[in-house]
Amino acid sequence: MTASDRRTVYLDHAATTPMLPSAIEAMTYHLSRTGNASSLHGSGRCARRTVEESRESIAAALGAQPSEIVFTSGGTEADNLALKGLWWSRLAADPRRRRILLSGIEHHAVLDPAVWLGQHEHAEIEWLPVDELGRVRPDDVRRAVERDPESVSFITLMMANNEVGTLQPVAEVAAIAQEYGVPVHTDAVQAIGQVPVDFAELGVDAMTVSAHKLGGPYGIGALVVHKETQLTPILHGGGQERDVRSGTLDAPATAGFAVAAEHAVKHQADAASRLTELRDTLITGITGTVEGALLSGDPTDRLPGNAHLSFSDCEGDSLLLLLDARGIEVSTGSACNAGVAEPSHVLLAMGYDDQRARGSLRFTLGHTSTRADIDAVLENIGPVVERAKSAGLQNVGRNS
Amino acid sequence: MRVLAAMSGGVDSAVAAARMAEAGHDVTGVHLALSRNPQSYRSGARGCCTIEDSRDARRAADVIGIPFYVWDLAERFHADVVEDFVSEYAAGRTPNPCLRCNEKVKFSAVLERALALGFDAVATGHYAQIVDTPEGRELHRAVDPAKDQSYVLGVLTQQQLAHAFFPLGDTVKTEVREEAERRGLSVAAKPDSHDICFIADGNTAGFLSAQLGEAPGDIIDAQGNKLGEHQGAHGFTIGQRKGLRIGTPAADGKPRFVLDISPVDRTVTVGSREELAVAHLTASKPRWCGPAPTEELQVKAQLRAHGEEVAVTAQVDGDEVQVTFDQPTSAVAPGQAVVLYDGTRVIGSATIDTVERVTAAV
């Protein structure tokens, strides 16, 4: 069988998921039209109408007010805006607010701005512990806040971990924070369309969303910002988006984003039950047949599309290469530097040793996933793990 | 055949991978990340460990149309090549890290992992030729004498050669560049790598000083007279002429060369070109490309990368190789490999341990 006649089994939906045909249609329609949403003439008003209608759809899908949607270039920018914007606005109001509370399992788009604030703005980074399932405990958050509530800048806690899929107690944390008037940001990039997400019900102050993770286009996302929450802008210019985020609005992308967000939320419950069943078939199929394979994260309270497994005595890199050669596309779920895999900071924070962390694979299912995809994995995973084990562990057995 | 193409990001390995794919092999490209702290930007000397090199390799793989991965071998490379390099210099010897990398990393760690993962062979952009014969595979010099790299491959055994491809051995470098251009590989005009890839600025002495610290000692002549001082014996190589910084000129006014490095008493001995001449050397840790020779050999030897061939008589005695030069030769440095050639064929190599000079002064 050659690569050309082989079906690709795409199980990396957490990296990006195929764009919905209806979103492509909406976006391409608007791509053929001209108009800057900030222009005052007819073409400008048309573009503006597209943006505002999209904003309303997205707000409705997320349980927010339209004015609370701030479009960004994606999840990373939204996270940066949330952290830096909250930091500076909170500090301006009260110079004692220097503590940032976060866990070590956050995405790099949250971790790195926090660490940057620590290095450049003298923020005090306080790491919230996580349990072995990769979950932050609300009691730990309460203790950290109560130690000195006046000095907390903000708390950031993701809705669901992007690597191991564990859902986080964001609403509980937001309730605790609210007692002390501390703002909470949540990165909900992985959660939308997989679990119910309602911005108002959650009670957070800012929430990050990305379009391409839910069937929309690349290059657009949003920070949902509570109407009473103050953010210091980090991109200055034309004053778009409530003066919080300058830059010409990408009207076609907002249209694609809106169609995808509406669809994802409308079909969330059906998708969740369908993906959960497929996911559990995958998990039990692998752990039941592959010796040394273990599920990471919470067995039930996890993203419906996420199956994260660790394999003993082999490299995730080897597994990925071997599966890729068989047309099965997964992720090692780890951060990359020039393509060099580092052991995952999430797994290390959960107490995994370096070797287990390196021998991990993340399978993520989405709207195009089928039972045939799962069967293809189950058919190949045994021999692939055997072969990867024979290739052994890197940096082990020196001078053999 | 399933072939793993090691792709450094340079023009040679890119064309090598393209040729393997064109020949109908199922080729996968792999960039070996060897540096613990990859340089973000090219800094001075050309290495093979920068993030840009990784990107160049990836782009070449895209153009060729093959899968591409990065393998992190930084720890292994550090342990087997960099640490060996430093400790050899500390012992007053002159190592060849490229040769060590081929022996321990590219055709050991990488080849073993490739075979375990189901590949049949590893292909590289080295300039050397493999000739299949009924008795097995032979390693030969490349047709381009200026680029020939058979010296640094002289450590490969029959077993390693059996799983190696050097697709560029029959081509001269200028043609490889033209071919890269023709194939649309953007690395076609990329400068050749040179120097030592893990010493980005090319300052070997500075690198060694940073690793080993300063260890001042005396520069003496063969009679034991002190001529000057140095900041560390590891900054010197046998045969070195430049940078000795000796205040007083030699009595005969002729240039002086490093004859011997003694790390124990930290002395560096210098002398005339005549004193440098070597009649005989003893080498150990032989690696044979085929069966170990049993007879006395009348062959050619190469004593350093890009060095001239000299005629020798070699006698193998277990793990030791005795090499006698037909004509005295200079600049023979312990730690370097002596690679033996029969015509263009590589017989094998061994690491130089001791030398016997023509003038028995040292």
Contacts between the chains, C-beta under 8 A, distances in Angstrom:
chain1	res1	chain2	res2	distance
A	317	B	69	7.2
A	317	B	71	7.2
A	317	B	72	8.0
A	318	B	113	7.7
A	318	B	117	6.1
A	321	B	28	7.5
A	321	B	67	7.9
A	321	B	69	5.8
A	321	B	117	6.5
A	322	B	117	6.4
A	322	B	118	7.4
A	324	B	67	6.4
A	325	B	28	7.5
A	325	B	67	7.3
A	337	B	38	7.5
A	338	B	33	6.6
A	338	B	38	5.6
A	338	B	51	4.4
A	338	B	54	4.7
A	338	B	55	7.7
A	338	B	70	6.5
A	339	B	31	7.2
A	339	B	33	7.5
A	339	B	54	6.0
A	339	B	58	7.3
A	339	B	69	7.2
A	339	B	70	3.4
A	340	B	33	4.7
A	340	B	38	7.8
A	340	B	70	5.4
A	340	B	72	4.6
A	340	B	74	7.9
A	341	B	72	6.5
A	387	B	116	7.0
A	387	B	117	6.3
A	387	B	118	6.1
A	388	B	117	7.4
A	390	B	116	4.5
A	391	B	112	8.0
A	391	B	113	5.0
A	391	B	116	3.6
A	391	B	117	4.9
A	392	B	113	7.4
A	392	B	116	6.9
A	394	B	71	7.5
A	394	B	72	6.4
A	394	B	73	7.1
A	394	B	75	7.5
A	394	B	76	7.2
A	394	B	113	7.8
A	395	B	73	7.8
A	395	B	75	4.0
A	395	B	76	5.6
A	398	B	76	6.4
A	398	B	79	5.4
A	398	B	80	6.8
A	399	B	79	7.9
A	399	B	80	6.8
A	399	B	104	7.2
A	400	B	108	7.7
A	400	B	112	7.5
